[in-house]
Amino acid sequence: MPTSRYPPAPRPSGRFGGLATTLWTLLVFAGCAATPTAVASVVATSFPLRSAVIAHDEAVVSSSHDDCKAFEPAARCPFGAVASTSNGSGGSLYALRLTAITGDDCDRGLVYFFDEERLLASTSDLAPHSSAGVVRLSADGPKRFAVGFAVSPSSLTSCAGNGSAGTTTYLYGWNGSKIFVVSGSLPSRPRVIVGTT
């Protein structure tokens, strides 16, 4: 008589006997779908790898900003949201939001785009060419990111009033070789995106 590699199902007893049998059945089916070793392997390789890539990318960005590396108490450039999405060829694209460069009220941060560990561009390189206006960042499907920029009433607005006229969103895409603007438009004058001239 063939033997099973799984222990026999618990016998129903008392009020919770049926529940015990149901839970045992679910565990057996889960074991068939993915062994604990396979699950542990995926967890062990994906999360540390992603963390290592992000740490590398943050170091690349920090190396170009001496001012924010002196921020106290962390003595490092301050990063906010990190968004990631598929690059369409088995890897990942990352977008890192550097939340401040100079430490004053004028500075809302900018986003750097990476293909794994390769720096592609920043929001100061791409339209709307804002060097300090990013307030939101998220993935927007495969090979796309959405970036929200703060809008000021005019170019004469004080630093403390920056971003008081709402936000506007730009979508950025990846074509396999570069990041490009999918959509986005400048606000109507006199309003301006923070960090643009």
N, C-alpha and C positions, 0 to 999 in steps of 0.2 A: 504494500500500500504506500503511495507516494506521501512524503511529508512536506508540510508547508514551512516556509522560512519565517512565517508570522506566527505569533502565539495564538492559541485558541481564543475565540471571542469570549468575553466575560458572560457568565450566566445571569439572566435578569433576576434580581431579587429586590424585594421591597419597592418603595415608591420610586427610586431612581434607577431601577434595573434597566428599563428601556433606554434611558438617557445614556447610561454607560455603554450599552451595545451600540447605539448610534455614534457616539464619540469614537469608539474603537474602530468602527467601520470607516469613518472619515479619516482616521489616522492611517489605516492600511492603504486606502486609496491615495492619500497624499504621499505615502512612502513609495507607491508604484510610480507616481508621476515624477517625483524628484527625490533622489536619495539624499540623506543629510550631508553626505560628503560633497555632492554636486552643489547643493545650496550654499554650503560653507565656502566652497571654492569661488562661486560667483561673488558672494559678499566680500570675501577676502581680496579679490583682485580688482573689483570695480571701484569701491569707495576709496581705498588708499591711492589707487592710480589717479582718480579724479582729483583728490586732495593734493597730490604731488604736482599735477599739471597746474592747478590753480595757484599753488605756492610759487611755482616757477614763473608763471605769468605775472603774478603780483611783484615778484622780484625784478622782472624786466621793466615793468612800469615804474617802480620805485627808483630804479637806477637812473631814470631821466628826470627825477624831481628831487633835487637836493633840499629844497625848502621844506617840503612836507615830511621828509625823513627825520627832521629835528622836532616834530610835534611831541609834546609831552602828554601823558606820561609814557606812552607806548614807544616813542622814538622810532616810529615807522609811519609810512603814508597810510591814511585811513581809507579803507575800502568798504563799500556797502554791498549792494546786491551783486551776485554773480549769476548770470543766466547762461544756460547751455542748450544746444540743440544739435541735431544731426548735421554733419557736413555733406551728407549724400554719398559718401564713399567709405563708410564703415567707421569713421572717426567722429569727433565732436568739435563744434565751434563753441568758443567761450566769449562772453562779453563781461568785462569787469568794470564796475563803476567806482572810479576814484572820487570820493565824496568831497574832498577839499585839497587845494594845492597851497594856497597862501594863508588860510586861516582867518580871512576877514569876511564880512557880510556879502561882499560882491561875489564870492566864490561858491558856486553850487556843484561843482564837480564836472567830470567828463567821463566818457566810456571808451575803453580800449577793446578792440576785437582781435581774437586769436583763432587760428586753426590749430588746435591742440597747443603746441608750444611756440608756434610761429606768429609773431606780431603782424597783423594785417593793416590796421588803420585805427584812427581814433575819430571821435566826433569833431575834433578840431580840423581834421583833414577832409572830412566829408561835409556836404551841405547839411545843416545851415552854417557850418564852420564855427560852432560855438566852443569856446575854450573853457567855459565855466558855468553852463546853464542846465545841466542834466539833473532832473529830480525824480525820474522813474526809469526802470529798466526791466524788460521781461522778454522771454522767448515768445515768438509769434508763429509757431509751427516750424516744420523742418526748414533749415537754412535761412531763418528769418528772425529778426529781433525788432522789438518796439522800444523806442526811446522817447521819453517825455521831457520836454524842455520848458523851463520857466519863462514866462513872458512879462516884460516890464511895460508900464504905460508909455515910456519914451526912453530915448538914449540919454536923457538928462536926469533920469530917476536916480535918487541916492542909493547907495549900496543897501541901506536898511529897507528900502522900498522895492528892491529887486524881486521880480516874480509876482508882484501884486496884481498883475493883469491876466492871471490864469496860466494855462499851459497849452502847448501844441505838441503833437506826436509825429515823429518821423519813423517810417519803417525801413529797415536795412535788410538786404538780401545777399546771398552768397552764390556766385555763378561757377564755383569750382576753382577760380583763380583770384578773385577779388571781391571785396565788399562793395556794394553799390546802393544808392538810394532807390527804394521801391516807390515810396510816396512821402509827401510832406510838403508843406508850403509855409512861407513866411507870413507872420501876422500883418494885417493892414497897418500902414503908418498912421500915427507916429509910434505905435507899439513896436517893440523889438524883442527878439529872443535874447535872454541874458547871456553874456559872454560873446556877443557878436558886435560888430562895429556898424 
